[in-house]
Amino acid sequence: MIRRILCYGDSNTWGYDPVTMDRFDETTRWPRVLERALGQGWEVIEEGLGGRTTVWDDPIEGYKNGRDYLIPCLESHRPLDAVVLLLGTNDLKQRFSLSAYDVAQGAGVLVRVVQGSQTGRQGRPPRVLLLAPPPLAPLAAYAEMFAGAAEKSRKFSAHFGLLAQELGCAFLDTAQVVVSSPLDGIHLEKEEHRKLGRAVAEAVGNLLA
């Protein structure tokens, strides 16, 4: 049996390269690193979208609400053994005026969607691994769009960790694994993708052992 993992996130899951401002290749993106680290018998599905939020409608960019697409995404890829959620950074855009607590609660809605679905094996829900996004580095081009976000992002670890305990899902604090690029303050550079993929592989292996 092939075990199937869905990685649901934003531009850091899609693989945005802050150096070239293009997409990292298949050997670099963390979901692909994850798949190689897990080895044979695993399939990892990449579902990253730049600008995706947890549950918020973006009045400027549109179609970025992570809750809206999550249910059809789960259904289209069923059966799934686990879903890895890495969202929340885009919720810190100044236009949303959210606290770190609110962002974590938005991620909690997504956890509940997965836990309430029947898209796992034999109609059961998939397991969930919730990732706290890494804190932002000093912002460059995105400074105005993300005004005040860096300080809020440093509270992600605590709020996401408490939420995972409350909802009974697995948790990984990416702040203990990777750092955001100093080039733009938001995205992960090549080596950070490698670190994250390996850390998620260990967490997924423990979750589904």
Buried (B, 14 or more C-beta within 10 A) or exposed (E): EEBBBBBBBBBBBBBBBBEEEEBBEEEBBBBBBBBBBBEEEBBBBBBBBBBBBBBBEBEEBEEBBBBBBBBEBBEEBBBBBBBBBBBBBBBBBEEBEBEBBBBBBBBBEBBBBBBEBEBBBEEEBBBBBBBBBBBBBEBEEBEEBBEEBBEBBBBBBBBBBBBBEEBEBBBBBBBEBBBBBEBBBBBBBBEBBBBBBBBBBEBBEEBBE
